[in-house]
Amino acid sequence: MKKAIAFLPNLLTLCNLLSGCAAVSVLFLQADFRAAFGWVIAAAGFDFFDGFAARMLRVSSPTGKELDSLADMVSFGLTPAVVVFMLLNGRIGGWAGAAFLLTACAALRLAKFNTDDRQHDEFRGLPTPACALFFVSLPMLHCGWTEQPAAVLTLTGLFAALLVCDLPMFSLKFKTFGFKNNALRYLFIAFSVLLLGWLGLAAPAAIVFAYIAVSTGRALCRKRDTND
């Protein structure tokens, strides 16, 4: 029984991986952006709860950590690149392959995460789930600029850079549930819920932009306080 309970976080991680595989499959086989969006949302949920379960059960392990990165590579490294590729394919010739710059930078970001001791309480660079959620929500926006190859390529380059940059970004992982130590997390979650109610399926793109803006502002304030 104890072994079964200890395997629960890894089982959730495998559900993350399978959700990512499903997202890629419906994109390539059916060009179904809405279904892919749902599968990536599911993958992000499993990704959140596998770490949460590991902390609650105190069963974290090197194997679980590596498995998590492998699952994230598919769900959050490959899937957004496939979305961009399909948005660009046939419209700008061979440049559509630039979409997989996201996959390459996601791989580098995940490798750095596993070896960077600074990322226990916050992230360095944009987390891969945030990047994936942004790109899978692009087809849901129904805005003219999201159909412009130049705009999509620009966003691809920007987010690839954000994945591998050293910008400190706050984490939504809870170690305790008191408001004092988690004020930013609670406020950001509340703001995200409001955006979901207002924008629906298009909300993830706005939420990710807000996350980047808040993290950047937070980093600038901390740097200013350090210099004073």
Salt bridges, closest charged atoms under 4 A:
ASP116 OD2 - ARG118 NH2 2.95
ASP121 OD1 - LYS175 NZ 2.63
GLU122 OE2 - ARG124 NH2 3.79
GLU122 OE1 - ARG218 NH2 3.24
GLU122 OE1 - ARG222 NH1 2.95
ASP166 OD1 - ARG118 NH2 2.90
ASP166 OD2 - ARG124 NH1 3.38
ASP225 OD1 - ARG224 NE 3.74
